[in-house]
């Protein structure tokens, strides 16, 4: 019997990837390498996203941001973000979070500061 939470998570990852692609932003779900998770979605050349469709947003934020940073490092990409599903809302209204120092680095790399 399939894991319903796993199916929900995979569906959210797919929906987020489609949202990026529909907006003209390159995104792909990478193949996983066993215990060396490299993130749920790779966005552009630099970003690894960890998608969380959890009821507990605080836990999703805490675990997702921690995991996204580790997975970005494993994938040799500079930025890790967490995308958290907003209950009863379209995918485009999901939350995106990252540690402040990562956000500052992202802005500097894009010469936005």
N, C-alpha and C positions, 0 to 999 in steps of 0.2 A: 504494500500500500504506500503510495507516494506521500511525502511529508507536505501537508497543506501550507505550513509556514514557508517552506522552501519554495513551493510553487508560487506563493504570493510574492516572495522576494524576487524570484526570476522574472515574474510578470512585471514588477515595478522596474527592474533593470532594463527590460526590453522596452517598456513604455518611455522611460527616460531617454534611452538611446534613440528611439524614434522621434522624440521631441527635439533633440539636438539636430538630428538629420533633417527633419522637417524645417528647421530654422536655417539650414545651410551650414551647420557646424559639424565638422568631421567628428565622429564618435564611433567606437567599436567596442564590443564585448570581447575581451581577450580570452584565449583558452587558458584554463587554470593549470598550474603546474604542481598539483598535489598540495603539500603543506607549505609551499612557497607562493601564497596568494599574491597576485600582482594587481589587485583591484577589480571592481565590477565593471567599470567603464573607463576607457581611455578617451580623453577629449583633446583633440588637437595634438600637437607634438609634446606638450608639457604637463598635462593634467591627468591625474588618476582620481577617479571618483568612486567612493564607497556609497552604495545606495542602501538606504534603510527604510523599510516599510513596517516600522514597529509602532505599536500602540503607545508605548512609553517614549515620548519624544526626548526626555532628558537622558535616558539610557542610550537611545539612538545617537544623540549628539555626542555623548561621552565616548561610547565604544566606536562609533563611526569615525570621529576625528582622529582618535588614537590609531585605529586601523588604517585609515587613509594615508597617514604620514608614513607608516611602516611599509605599506604597499607601494607608495610612490617611490620610496627608497629602493625597494626590491626591483621595481620596474625601471629604475634609473631615470626617473622623471622628477623635476624639481617641486611640483605642487600636488598636494593631496587635498581633496575636498570631500565633504560628506553631503549627500543629497537625501533629505528626509521627507518622506511622504506626509503631506498635510491631509488629515482625515476629511473625508467627504468633499474633496476639492480636486479640480483637474490637475494633471501632472505639472503643468506650467506654473502652478502655485506652490510647488514643493519648496522647502527651505534648502538653502545652500550654506554650509558652514565650514570654517577652517580656523586654525589658530591665527591670532592677530599677526604674529611675526611672519607667517606664511603669506597672509594677505598683503602685508607691506612689501615682501619680496616680489610677489606677483605684480603689484602696481609698479614697483621700480623697474622690473624687467620689461614692462610695457611702456616705460617712460611716462607713466600717468601721475607721477609725483614730482 
